[in-house]
Amino acid sequence: MKAKNQITVEKLNQLLADYQIHYQNLRGLHWNIKGQLFFALHARFEEYYNQAAEVVDEIAERILMLGGQPLHTFEDYTKTAQLGVVANVSEAKPAVESVLESQRYFLKSFNEILEVAGENNDEGTAAMMSDWIGHTEKEIWMLESFLA
């Protein structure tokens, strides 16, 4: 069975793979953060990975709604993801910088998917991306403010 809006499904699967890497990056940051900002960042990274888990679920469900098959193995994620793995980061500044870089990457991805969804009259995906764009723009602003 061929999914309707196949290109949207492919882009959403790319996003799904990237978000799974992002989720694991956030778990690592949560576990490994040290220093004077430990309490604040440990809690914040937990909030971020819980949010990421919800986004992963929404992406997979949207792929299914479009008649596609969501990627679901770590092998699929590592072969497909373009977002880099963050490893062995325990200091506040590089940790927050890595999250900021990911948010900028996702903002670009959301905008690309929004464009494709619009071209294919896929209002559900477009609305999802619009919501995430606004949220991500705010997160970028907050992370940049933290680093200023």
C-alpha positions as CSV (number, residue, x, y, z in Angstrom):
1,M,0.0,0.0,0.0
2,K,1.4,3.3,-1.0
3,A,1.0,6.1,1.5
4,K,-0.8,9.3,0.3
5,N,1.6,12.2,0.5
6,Q,4.6,9.8,0.3
7,I,7.1,12.6,0.3
8,T,5.6,13.9,3.6
9,V,5.8,10.5,5.1
10,E,9.5,10.3,4.1
11,K,10.2,13.7,5.6
12,L,8.3,12.7,8.8
13,N,10.3,9.5,9.0
14,Q,13.5,11.6,8.7
15,L,12.2,13.8,11.5
16,L,11.3,10.7,13.6
17,A,14.8,9.3,13.3
18,D,16.3,12.7,14.2
19,Y,14.0,13.1,17.2
20,Q,14.9,9.7,18.5
21,I,18.6,10.7,18.4
22,H,17.6,14.0,20.1
23,Y,15.7,12.2,22.8
24,Q,18.7,10.0,23.6
25,N,21.1,13.0,23.5
26,L,18.8,14.7,26.1
27,R,18.9,11.6,28.3
28,G,22.7,11.6,28.2
29,L,22.8,15.3,29.1
30,H,20.4,14.8,31.9
31,W,22.5,11.9,33.3
32,N,25.9,13.5,32.9
33,I,25.5,17.2,33.7
34,K,27.7,18.5,36.5
35,G,28.6,21.7,38.1
36,Q,26.9,24.7,39.7
37,L,23.9,24.5,37.3
38,F,23.3,20.8,37.9
39,F,20.0,21.2,39.6
40,A,18.5,23.6,37.1
41,L,19.8,21.8,34.0
42,H,19.2,18.2,35.3
43,A,15.5,19.1,35.7
44,R,15.3,21.0,32.4
45,F,16.9,18.2,30.4
46,E,14.3,15.9,31.9
47,E,11.5,18.2,30.8
48,Y,13.1,18.3,27.3
49,Y,13.3,14.5,26.9
50,N,9.8,14.0,28.2
51,Q,8.6,16.6,25.6
52,A,10.7,14.8,22.9
53,A,9.1,11.5,23.8
54,E,5.6,13.0,23.1
55,V,6.8,14.5,19.8
56,V,8.2,11.1,18.7
57,D,4.8,9.6,19.4
58,E,2.9,12.3,17.5
59,I,5.3,12.0,14.5
60,A,4.8,8.2,14.3
61,E,1.0,8.5,14.7
62,R,0.9,11.1,11.9
63,I,2.9,8.8,9.6
64,L,0.3,6.1,10.3
65,M,-2.5,8.5,9.6
66,L,-1.0,9.2,6.2
67,G,-0.8,5.5,5.5
68,G,2.9,5.1,6.0
69,Q,5.0,3.0,8.3
70,P,7.0,4.8,10.9
71,L,10.6,3.8,11.4
72,H,10.9,1.9,14.7
73,T,14.3,0.3,15.1
74,F,17.5,1.8,16.4
75,E,19.2,0.6,13.3
76,D,16.7,2.6,11.2
77,Y,17.2,5.7,13.3
78,T,21.0,5.6,13.1
79,K,21.0,4.9,9.4
80,T,18.5,7.7,8.7
81,A,19.2,10.4,11.2
82,Q,21.1,13.5,10.2
83,L,21.2,15.0,13.7
84,G,24.5,14.3,15.4
85,V,25.0,12.3,18.5
86,V,26.0,14.2,21.6
87,A,28.3,12.1,23.8
88,N,30.3,12.7,27.0
89,V,29.1,16.3,27.6
90,S,28.9,17.2,31.3
91,E,29.5,21.0,31.3
92,A,26.6,23.5,31.2
93,K,27.6,25.7,28.3
94,P,28.4,22.9,25.7
95,A,25.3,21.0,26.9
96,V,23.0,23.9,26.3
97,E,24.7,24.8,23.1
98,S,24.0,21.3,21.8
99,V,20.3,21.6,22.6
100,L,20.2,25.0,20.9
101,E,21.9,23.5,17.8
102,S,19.3,20.7,17.8
103,Q,16.4,23.2,18.1
104,R,17.7,25.2,15.2
105,Y,18.0,22.0,13.1
106,F,14.4,21.1,14.0
107,L,13.1,24.6,13.2
108,K,14.5,24.2,9.7
109,S,13.0,20.7,9.4
110,F,9.6,21.8,10.6
111,N,9.6,24.6,8.0
112,E,10.6,22.2,5.2
113,I,7.8,19.8,6.2
114,L,5.3,22.6,6.5
115,E,6.1,23.6,2.9
116,V,5.8,20.0,1.6
117,A,2.5,19.5,3.5
118,G,1.1,22.8,2.1
119,E,2.0,21.7,-1.5
120,N,0.2,18.4,-0.9
121,N,-2.9,20.0,0.8
122,D,-2.0,18.1,4.0
123,E,-3.6,20.4,6.6
124,G,-3.1,18.0,9.5
125,T,0.7,17.9,9.1
126,A,0.9,21.6,8.3
127,A,-1.0,22.5,11.5
128,M,1.3,20.2,13.5
129,M,4.4,21.8,12.0
130,S,3.0,25.3,12.6
131,D,2.5,24.6,16.3
132,W,6.0,23.1,16.6
133,I,7.5,26.1,14.8
134,G,6.1,28.5,17.3
135,H,7.2,26.4,20.3
136,T,10.7,25.9,18.8
137,E,11.2,29.6,18.1
138,K,10.5,30.3,21.8
139,E,12.8,27.5,22.9
140,I,15.6,29.0,20.7
141,W,15.1,32.4,22.2
142,M,15.2,31.0,25.7
143,L,18.3,29.0,25.1
144,E,20.1,31.9,23.4
145,S,19.1,34.1,26.4
146,F,20.6,31.5,28.8
147,L,23.8,31.5,26.9
148,A,24.0,35.3,26.5
